[in-house]
Amino acid sequence: MYYDRYNEEREALKNLMTHAEIYAKQTMNRSGAVPATLFMQGEAGPVMFVAPRMPDERSKDAFATAAKLMCVAHGATATVFVGEGWSRFAKPGEPLDATKMPSQCADRQEILMLMGETRHECNPKLMPIIRSDSGKFLGFGEAHETKADHMEGRFAQFLPVDYPDLETQRAAKEALHLAAKGKHRGRDRGRERGFAMD
């Protein structure tokens, strides 16, 4: 039983990674950017959750919280987070200085991240983004793939430690529903006052 679930989750992760990479390439070719997106394998099939604009830390935290609730609500067994970011790669024969954030370094590399996870394994894939001098997307460099026991950070560990029971899934769906209603009410109040809210 455990072995079957492990293999099902591994296969689900493999399929999600394939779909996520196709989506990312198509979106980059079309618009030159990819919004933060979480693919998940739910009980009823695959689910895709795309973030709205995330201009600040608060909006990033809100997306991560909602994405984790989505995983609970749908009984997800595998996820792939897709997003853009910065990274640095060690040069051959040289250690990597990890004391600075990549975004603060002159030799930083813009990357597309595909961060795949199940409850048993992690599969991060970093794809360097190649742009022209004007900033137009030209393609991807050679991908960096690794295996890891776990990943940490805001956009990692979307799955709860234990598989959620039906009651927990219902509670997560209700929380998402209430949050969506509150957001719509906020937008309506904003329009009434003469300004729009994103």
VMD Tcl script that draws the C-alpha trace (Angstrom):
set ca {
  {0.00 0.00 0.00}
  {2.75 2.47 0.99}
  {4.83 1.41 -2.00}
  {1.88 1.98 -4.38}
  {1.22 5.46 -3.03}
  {4.91 6.35 -3.21}
  {5.05 5.31 -6.88}
  {1.79 7.15 -7.65}
  {3.15 10.33 -6.10}
  {6.45 10.01 -7.96}
  {4.61 9.54 -11.27}
  {2.32 12.49 -10.48}
  {5.36 14.67 -9.79}
  {7.00 13.61 -13.05}
  {3.86 14.53 -15.02}
  {3.46 17.86 -13.22}
  {7.09 18.78 -13.93}
  {6.54 18.07 -17.63}
  {3.35 20.17 -17.80}
  {4.89 22.98 -15.73}
  {7.93 23.22 -18.01}
  {5.75 23.34 -21.15}
  {3.56 26.03 -19.57}
  {6.60 28.07 -18.50}
  {8.22 27.95 -21.95}
  {5.00 28.89 -23.73}
  {4.31 31.75 -21.31}
  {7.88 33.09 -21.52}
  {7.78 32.98 -25.33}
  {4.44 34.80 -25.35}
  {4.99 37.49 -22.72}
  {8.61 37.30 -21.55}
  {7.58 36.55 -17.95}
  {5.85 33.85 -15.91}
  {3.57 34.64 -12.97}
  {4.11 32.60 -9.82}
  {2.13 29.41 -10.40}
  {1.54 26.24 -8.41}
  {0.65 22.99 -10.16}
  {-0.76 20.32 -7.89}
  {-2.03 16.78 -8.29}
  {-5.34 16.65 -6.41}
  {-7.72 13.80 -5.70}
  {-9.87 14.74 -8.69}
  {-6.96 15.45 -11.02}
  {-4.40 18.20 -11.67}
  {-5.07 21.75 -10.45}
  {-3.31 24.98 -11.43}
  {-3.19 28.03 -9.13}
  {-1.84 31.25 -10.66}
  {-0.87 34.19 -8.49}
  {-2.09 37.73 -9.12}
  {0.57 40.44 -9.20}
  {2.88 40.17 -6.18}
  {4.49 43.60 -5.74}
  {5.46 43.19 -2.08}
  {6.26 40.70 0.68}
  {2.70 40.72 2.00}
  {1.25 39.63 -1.35}
  {3.89 36.89 -1.66}
  {3.00 35.58 1.80}
  {-0.71 35.69 0.90}
  {-0.11 33.63 -2.23}
  {1.95 31.05 -0.33}
  {-0.75 30.75 2.36}
  {-3.54 30.38 -0.21}
  {-1.52 27.83 -2.19}
  {-1.00 25.70 0.92}
  {-4.74 25.86 1.65}
  {-5.41 24.81 -1.96}
  {-3.20 21.76 -1.47}
  {-5.15 20.77 1.64}
  {-8.53 21.49 0.02}
  {-7.75 19.34 -3.03}
  {-5.96 16.55 -1.17}
  {-2.81 17.19 -3.20}
  {-0.12 14.52 -3.37}
  {2.46 16.38 -5.48}
  {3.21 20.01 -6.36}
  {5.41 22.02 -8.70}
  {6.00 25.70 -8.02}
  {6.96 27.80 -11.04}
  {8.48 31.24 -10.57}
  {11.22 33.60 -11.67}
  {14.12 34.56 -9.44}
  {17.86 35.11 -9.14}
  {20.58 32.56 -8.54}
  {24.36 32.18 -8.61}
  {26.27 29.14 -9.75}
  {29.77 28.22 -8.64}
  {32.47 28.37 -11.28}
  {34.40 25.14 -11.91}
  {36.96 24.61 -9.15}
  {35.73 27.56 -7.07}
  {33.56 27.52 -3.95}
  {30.30 29.50 -4.02}
  {30.11 32.46 -1.64}
  {26.80 31.93 0.13}
  {27.08 34.97 2.41}
  {25.23 37.25 -0.04}
  {21.77 37.03 -1.54}
  {21.96 36.29 -5.28}
  {19.85 39.38 -6.07}
  {22.60 41.55 -4.51}
  {25.46 40.14 -6.59}
  {26.82 41.43 -9.90}
  {27.25 37.89 -11.27}
  {23.66 36.92 -10.55}
  {21.73 34.90 -13.13}
  {18.02 35.33 -13.82}
  {16.39 31.91 -13.60}
  {13.12 30.10 -13.91}
  {12.51 27.80 -10.94}
  {10.53 24.58 -11.12}
  {10.37 23.30 -7.56}
  {8.77 19.86 -7.48}
  {7.74 18.16 -4.24}
  {5.94 15.17 -2.84}
  {5.85 14.16 0.80}
  {8.85 11.92 0.14}
  {11.10 13.73 -2.33}
  {12.04 17.09 -3.82}
  {13.02 17.80 -7.39}
  {14.25 21.36 -7.96}
  {15.10 22.42 -11.51}
  {16.70 25.80 -12.24}
  {16.65 27.06 -15.83}
  {18.83 30.12 -16.64}
  {16.86 32.75 -18.57}
  {18.61 34.23 -21.61}
  {17.55 37.71 -22.73}
  {18.71 40.19 -25.36}
  {20.23 43.53 -24.37}
  {16.74 45.03 -24.67}
  {15.33 42.44 -22.26}
  {13.50 40.26 -24.79}
  {13.31 36.59 -23.84}
  {15.50 34.48 -26.13}
  {15.39 31.08 -24.46}
  {16.80 29.02 -21.60}
  {20.33 27.97 -20.79}
  {21.36 24.53 -19.58}
  {19.10 23.44 -16.73}
  {20.51 22.66 -13.28}
  {18.74 19.69 -11.70}
  {19.32 18.28 -8.23}
  {17.69 15.90 -5.80}
  {17.01 16.98 -2.24}
  {15.45 15.54 0.90}
  {13.55 18.77 1.51}
  {13.36 22.40 0.49}
  {12.81 25.45 2.64}
  {11.48 28.92 2.04}
  {8.28 30.79 1.35}
  {7.60 28.88 -1.88}
  {8.34 25.40 -0.62}
  {6.69 22.72 1.53}
  {3.21 23.42 0.17}
  {1.98 19.96 1.15}
  {0.93 19.32 4.75}
  {2.98 16.69 6.58}
  {0.00 14.32 6.85}
  {-2.56 13.57 4.18}
  {-5.67 15.64 5.11}
  {-8.90 13.86 5.99}
  {-12.23 14.93 4.44}
  {-13.11 17.23 7.32}
  {-9.79 19.05 7.05}
  {-10.25 19.37 3.29}
  {-13.73 20.86 3.79}
  {-12.39 23.35 6.33}
  {-9.68 24.45 3.89}
  {-12.26 24.92 1.11}
  {-14.39 27.04 3.43}
  {-11.40 29.19 4.41}
  {-10.57 29.76 0.73}
  {-14.21 30.62 0.00}
  {-14.36 33.16 2.84}
  {-11.05 34.71 1.78}
  {-12.31 35.08 -1.81}
  {-15.55 36.71 -0.62}
  {-13.58 39.15 1.54}
  {-11.35 40.07 -1.39}
  {-14.33 40.79 -3.63}
  {-15.94 42.94 -0.94}
  {-12.70 44.92 -0.64}
  {-12.64 45.53 -4.39}
  {-16.26 46.68 -4.36}
  {-15.59 49.12 -1.51}
  {-12.55 50.41 -3.40}
  {-14.61 51.13 -6.51}
  {-17.22 52.92 -4.43}
  {-14.49 55.24 -3.10}
  {-13.24 56.01 -6.60}
  {-10.14 53.79 -6.87}
  {-9.44 50.26 -8.04}
  {-7.67 47.55 -6.05}
  {-5.52 44.86 -7.67}
}
mol new
graphics top color blue
foreach p $ca { graphics top sphere $p radius 0.5 }
foreach p [lrange $ca 0 end-1] q [lrange $ca 1 end] { graphics top cylinder $p $q radius 0.2 }
display resetview
